[in-house]
Amino acid sequence: MALGIRKVSVLTVTFSAATVWIGFFAWRVMFNNFAVETFDASATDMGIIQAVREIPGLLAFGVGAQAVRMTSNHITAVIIPVVGGIAWSMFGHTATFLAGAAIVAVDMLLALKVPAEIDKA
């Protein structure tokens, strides 16, 4: 019993898998019936809806795969320009510059709190 982890029985895992399977198919049947009755969706419409529904899962898988390859510094170096570009397009260059300047000012104030020397006690 390393790290306080206890064994999970095969029955528990089987029950969990069956419950997820039943829940997924129940949701799928209810969604399909709702879509057909509410806006008269055809098979093509349902295919488009299901294809769009897969995009978040694909993005999450891609992010997970990249997180395994990249360090946190690389991830940050990719995210900051993307977020900056989105902020620039949504709020304009003035607001983006002022937000960046505020972040730098807060960072400098927090850097003053870091001790200059480390006690070797």
C-alpha positions in Angstrom: 0.0 0.0 0.0 2.5 2.6 -1.1 1.4 6.2 -0.8 -1.8 5.2 0.9 -3.4 4.1 -2.4 -5.8 1.3 -1.9 -6.7 -1.3 -4.5 -9.8 -0.7 -6.6 -11.9 -3.8 -7.2 -12.7 -5.0 -10.7 -16.3 -4.8 -9.8 -16.0 -1.0 -9.1 -14.2 -0.4 -12.4 -16.7 -2.5 -14.3 -19.7 -0.7 -12.7 -18.2 2.7 -13.5 -17.5 1.8 -17.1 -21.1 0.4 -17.5 -22.6 3.5 -15.9 -20.6 5.9 -18.2 -21.6 3.8 -21.2 -25.3 3.8 -20.3 -25.2 7.5 -19.5 -23.6 8.4 -22.8 -26.0 6.5 -24.9 -29.0 7.8 -22.9 -27.7 11.4 -23.5 -27.2 10.7 -27.2 -30.7 9.3 -27.7 -32.3 12.2 -25.8 -30.2 14.8 -27.8 -31.0 13.2 -31.1 -34.8 13.1 -30.3 -34.7 16.7 -29.1 -32.9 17.9 -32.2 -35.2 16.1 -34.6 -38.4 17.3 -32.8 -37.2 20.8 -32.1 -35.7 21.9 -35.3 -36.4 19.0 -37.6 -32.7 18.0 -37.9 -31.7 15.7 -40.8 -28.9 13.1 -40.7 -26.6 15.7 -42.3 -27.5 18.3 -39.7 -26.8 15.8 -36.9 -23.4 14.9 -38.5 -22.5 18.6 -38.6 -23.5 19.1 -35.0 -21.6 16.0 -33.9 -18.5 17.1 -35.9 -18.5 20.5 -34.2 -19.0 18.8 -30.8 -15.7 16.9 -31.3 -13.6 20.1 -31.7 -13.1 20.8 -27.9 -12.0 17.2 -27.4 -9.5 17.4 -30.2 -8.1 20.7 -28.9 -7.8 19.3 -25.4 -6.0 16.2 -26.8 -3.6 18.5 -28.7 -2.9 20.7 -25.7 -2.2 17.6 -23.6 0.1 16.2 -26.2 2.0 19.5 -26.4 2.2 19.8 -22.6 4.1 16.5 -22.5 6.6 17.8 -25.0 7.0 21.4 -23.9 8.2 22.9 -20.7 6.1 25.5 -18.8 8.4 28.3 -20.2 7.7 27.2 -23.7 4.0 27.0 -23.1 4.0 30.5 -21.6 6.0 31.8 -24.5 3.3 30.6 -26.8 0.3 31.6 -24.7 1.4 35.2 -24.0 1.5 36.4 -27.6 -1.8 34.6 -28.4 -3.6 36.3 -25.5 -1.9 39.6 -26.3 -3.1 39.4 -29.9 -6.6 38.5 -28.8 -6.6 41.5 -26.4 -5.2 43.7 -29.1 -8.0 42.8 -31.5 -10.7 43.1 -28.9 -9.7 46.2 -26.9 -7.3 48.0 -29.2 -3.6 48.9 -28.7 -4.1 51.5 -25.9 -5.9 49.2 -23.5 -3.5 46.3 -24.3 -0.5 48.6 -23.6 -1.9 49.9 -20.4 -2.7 46.4 -19.2 0.8 45.2 -20.0 2.3 48.3 -18.2 0.1 47.5 -15.2 1.3 43.9 -15.1 5.0 45.1 -15.3 4.4 47.6 -12.5 2.9 44.9 -10.2 5.7 42.5 -11.1 8.3 45.1 -10.2 6.6 45.9 -6.9 6.5 42.2 -6.1 10.1 41.8 -7.0 11.0 44.3 -4.3 9.6 41.9 -1.7 12.2 39.2 -2.7 15.0 39.2 -0.2 18.4 40.2 -1.6 20.4 37.6 0.4 19.5 34.1 1.5 20.2 33.2 5.2 22.5 30.2 5.4 21.2 29.1 8.8 
